Structure formats: structure tokens, C-alpha cells
Amino acid sequence: MATRQASVVSCEGDESEVRYLKEEYRGKEKVIFEQSTRDAMTQPYKVKLHDARLLPRQPDSIAELKDHGFSLVKFRSSAKTEDIINPPAYQDDKMLQETPEQVRARETYYKEAAELVRKATGADVAFTLTHSVRNQDKISHKDKESEKIDKSVKYLVQYASFAHADFTEEIMRRGSHKFLVKRGVPEDTAKKMKLAFFGLWQPTENPVEMFPLALCHSKSVEPEDGVKTVLNYGLIDEGDKKFSYKPPIRMPTYNSKHQWYIFPNMQTDEAVIIPHCDTREGYPLQTYHCAVKHNIKENPLIRSSVEVRIVCGYLDNEKSKL
């Protein structure tokens, strides 16, 4: 069941800043986005933050996802999350190999995170596709001051300050059922399933005291706000070619009606479920999100977090099991 524990420090009414795609891109069918053009293509806007813990309590995660586009749940994996490292595309040393302990941690977290989202959303099957770890205090295994560190790696592991949703409807392209088939679902069954893609975001080493994840309430968003945006790097593996597929994300242009929420003082046994692309009737298509500058105290601990992207398959009417 969704959780709404009381905030230690409320953020209600505080101001922060979100980077939006510039207004000149509104209405464009597709734009190209990479680290070298990020600042030129985006613009910071002041936004008011709302305390997500003060939202009306809902009976389960399905109701929360339908009502505002995100759901806070209790989750403590049996994996040692500090052992999970980024995939090669996120490493300055592309030859860096996971240790056996790191492999076990990743595989355990993948399995448990997928099962959590399966139960929370009432899916018949769920599988974790990819992950990323963000901790700006651990950008590289090399000396952080070294000029040899790949700038694109720094870009990938930094907190994402620009508003975005991880996928668009393009991820539902013809043949998307193969995401399930590749992971053991019989093809005839997979073809009958409705698909939805979610993110699960969780702090790892300590509670969130800086750069919390901000989520834009789905009912405050207009369809025309978003622009399909092609990244200069891949997040999903397709077939046997790792990181070869580059599904576009969606980035919003500014709308003063947008309502941005954070869960203040998020704990390491809490996680947020976020729809990245859900075309089922009655559900928000996706939820824009980003990190925002907001410290809950002086000298906050460095934020460390892990996020996984999960595909779910549904045969029948969904019923949350949490």
C-alpha cells in the first residue's frame, strides 16, 4: 500500500528552479538533445514546490498513479545497493567489469524492484530493463579532478536538472512485445498483453537531504507542453547489442500551471514509482521529473540514488497487490 508518512521538514511553498525546453521548440515534432547543447536548448524557470506527503491519501498505488502520476511505496531490497555500479555507458572506464558481488547486488535489486512494481500496479509480469546510479561525489573511479574523465560520463551520472520523461509512445512501437519475449514470456501471451514502462527511484546511502526528485503532477500537464527529444546516447539494450537503441524521451516546455511535488526527507526504505510511458486508458501517459535544488538542512549529506526502468505486462484488469 502507498505510504504517506509525515514530513520532518515540509517544503510546501518553497521555491526552486526547473530547466525546461525553450519555448521556441514547442510544437516541434522532434529535437536532438545532448550535453553540449543542453544549456542552449533549455531555460531555467522558478517554480513553487509542494509537499507530496500532504496529498490526499489513496487506497493503493494504482489509485495514486491515476490521480497524480506517481506513488511513494515502502521498499527495502535485500541487495547491498552500495554495491550496484553504473553500466559501461555511464563509466569513464568502459572496460570496467562488475565484481561477482556487484553482479549479485544488481541482479537481486532488478528482480525485487520489478516484483515490487508488478504488485503495486497489478501487472501479470514485470522485468527491469536498465538502471543508473547517481552520486556526484562518486563521479569516477579515477581522480575527479582529472581532465581525462569523459565529460559525457559526468553528464550522465549528475543529477538531472532538466524536466523530462524517460520514454515516449515510440517505445510501444511494433514488436515491443519482444521486451517480454526476450525475458521468457511466451510470444503468444506477450502479444496479448498491454505494456507499460515505469521507473522506480530510490535513495541509497542516506536519506535525501539535497537535490530531491521533483515530480510534475499529471493533472497539471497539457499534451502540447511536451516535445519528443532524441538523446545522443542509448539507455535500452535491443537484441544482443547493448545500449544500441536510443528511444526518444519527452521534455516539456514551460507552463505556469505545472505543479511540482517532492517527498521531503525521503528515506532509504522508500521509493517512488513513476510512469515513463503508459498508454492504458485511465492512466497518465507519463510523469515529468527532475532533480531540484532544495536542502532540508545546512551541510546536507550528498545524495546517492538508484533508478531502474521496468516494463510491465497486463493481461486482465489491474488490481494492486500492495
N, C-alpha and C positions, 0 to 999 in steps of 0.2 A: 504494500500500500504506500502511496505517496507520503512524503514526510514534510512537516512544516514546523520544525522546532523553532522556538523563539530566538530572535537575533540577540547577540551580545551587544552589538552596536548597530543601530539601524542606519541605513543610508538614505532614507526617504527624503527626497527634495534636494539632495546633494547634486552638484554639477560636475560633469566630466566632459570628455571630448571623444567623438567618434569620427573616424575618417570615412567619408562617403565618396563614391564615384562622382566626378564632377557633373554638373547639370547638363553640360554640353553633350554628354553621352546618353542622356535619357532618350528612349525611343530607338536607339541603335539596335540592330539585330544581334551584333556580336562585336566585342572588342578584345584586343590582345593585352594581357597584363603580365608584367614581370617586375623583378625587384628594381631594375634600372629605370622603369617608368612609373613606379608606384606613386612617388610624391607628385609627379607631374599630372597624373590622372585622377588623383584623389584630393579631397579638400576636407580639413577638419571643421566640425561643427560642434558648438556647445550643446549638450543635451542634459536633461534632468534625469537623475537616477531614481528608480522606485525600488522599494524593498519587496522582493518576490516572496519573502516569508509572510508578508501581510496579505497576500492574495487569498480570496475565499477558498476554504478547504474543499477539495473534491474527493469523491469516494475512492478513486483509483487513478492510475497513470493514464489510462485511456481517456477518462473524462478531462484530465488536466491537459493532455495533448490536444484534444478537441477544443478546449476552452481558451487556452492561451499559447499553445505551441511549445511547451516544454514541461518536464516533470522532474522534480527532485526525489530521489529514492535513496534508501539505505543500501550500502554495498561495501563489503569488505572482502576482497579477494584473498584466497589462501596463498596467492603468489606474493613473492617479495617484489613489490613494484619498483623498488630502487634498483633492482637487477635488470629491469627492462631498458634496453637501449634503442636508439633510433635505427631504422633500416638504412642500408647503404646510401640511398639518395640523400639522406639527411646527415651524412657523416663527411667530414673533410678527408678522412682516410677511407676511400672506397673499398679498400681491401680488408678493412677491419672485420673480423669474424666474431660472432657471438660465442661465448663460452657455453659449455653444457648447462651451467646454472642459469645463464641468461635465456637460453632456448627454453628451458623448463618454465621459467617465470613468464615468458611471453606466451607460450602455448597454454599455460594454465589460465592466465588472465584472459586470453582470447576466448577460451571455452566458457569461463564463468561469466564474462561480460555479455557474451551472446545469449547465454541462458537467462541472465537477468532481464535483458531486453525482450527476449522471447516471451517470458512470463508476464512482464509488465504490459506488453502491447497485445497479448493474446495471440501471438503468432504460432503457427504449426512448426516452423523451423526457423533457425537464426544462425548466422555464421559471421564471424569477424573477418573483415577483408584486409584492413591495414591499420596502422597506428602511428602516432607520433608522440614524442616526449618533448616537453618544453620546460626549460630551466636556463635562463640567461646567465646563471652563474656557472653553468657547465656546458658552454657552447662547444667546446672542443676538448679532445683528449690531449691536444697539444697546448702549448703556451698561448693563452688567449690574446696576448699582445703581439703574437707573431703575425707578420704581414702575409705569411704563406697560407693562412687559413682561407679556404674558399668562401668568398663573400656570399655566394648563394646558399651555403650551409648556414651561415649566420642568419640569413633572411628566413630560412625555413624553420629554424628552431626558436626564433624570437617569438614573443607574444604577438599575436596577430591583432594589430590595432585598427585594421580596416574592416568594416562591416561586410559580411559575406554569408552565403550558404554554400556548403561544400559541393553540391551537385545541382543539376537541372534535370528536366524531363528527358534529356538526351541519354541519361544513364538507363532509362527504360526502353532504349532502342530495341529493335527487333533482335531477338536472340538473347535478351537479358536473362532469360530463364537459365542460361548456361552458368550464371553465377552459382545457382543451386546445384545444377547437374555436376559441375566440377567438384562439388563438395559432398557428393554421394546421394543426392535426391534423384530418384528415377525420373527420366526425362518426361514420361507421360504425366507424372504427378507434377513436376516442376512447371510444365506448360499450363496447367490448370490454376496455378497459384497467382494471386495478386502479390506484387512485390512492393516493399517499402524500404528505404535506406535511412538509417538513424546514426547519430553519433552518441557516444557515451563519454562524458568529460568528467574527470575526477582529479582532485588534488592528491598528491602522493606523500611527500616527506613531512609536510606540516600543514596546518590549516591555512586558508588563503587570507593573507594579510595585505597583499598588494596585487595590482593588476587582476582583479576578479573577472570572470567571464560575464559579459553583459549579453542579454537576450532581448530581442525586439518582439514585443507582444504581437502575435499573429493577427489579431483583430485590428491592429493599428496600421497595417500594411496594405497598400494598394498594389494590384498586379503590375501596373505600369511603372511602379517605382524601380523594379529590378531590370538588370541588363545581363544577358549571358556573356560570360567573360572567360576567355581561353587563357589558361595559365601556361607559363613557359617551363613547366615540369609536370611529371605524372605522379598520381597518387594511387592508382589502381593497377594491379597486375592483370593482364589479359592473356589467356592461354599460358604458354610457358615463358613468355617474355616479361620479366619483371619490370614494373614501372614504365611500360611502353605505352600504355593508354592514358590519354590526357583528357578526361571528361571535363567539360566546362563547369565552372562554378557560376553562381549568380551574385552580383553585387548591387546594392541599392543606391539610388540617388536620394538626395535628402528630401524628407517630407516632415514638416513640423508636427504632424500628427503621430509620428512614431513614438512609442512608449518603451523605454529601455529599463530592464529589470536586472538586478543582481541578487544573489543569495549571500548576504553578508556573513563573513566569518565561516565560510564553508569548511567542513571538517573532512578528514581523510577517510571517514566511513560514509561519506555522502557522494553521490554522483548525479549528474544531470543528463537526462535523455533528451536529445534534440532531433527533430525530423530534418533530414537533409534533402529527401525527395520522397513524398508520399502522395500518390495520385488517387488514393482511395476516397470515395465520396464521404464527405462529412469531416475530413481531416485537413488541417492546414498543409499546404504543399511543402513548405519548408520554413525554417526559422533563421532569420539573420542573427549573427552573433559576432562578437569580437572581444578582445581584452580592453579594459578601460583603466585609466589612472585613477586609483582610489585606494588610499591606505587607511586601514582601520586604526592604526596607531603609529606613533613615531618609531623610526628604525624597525620597519616591518621585516619579517623573515622573507627571503627570496622565494617566490612562488615556483613550485615544481608541480607539473601536472602531466597526465597521460590522457590521450583521447584515442578512441578506436572508432572505426567506421564499420557498421554492421548491416548486412542485408537480411531482411525477414521475408518469409513466405507465408501466405494466408490462403487456406482452402475454404474455410467456413467463416461465419460471423465471429468477430473477435470478442474475447472475454478475458479481461485482465485476471491474472492468477496471483497478483501481489496485493 
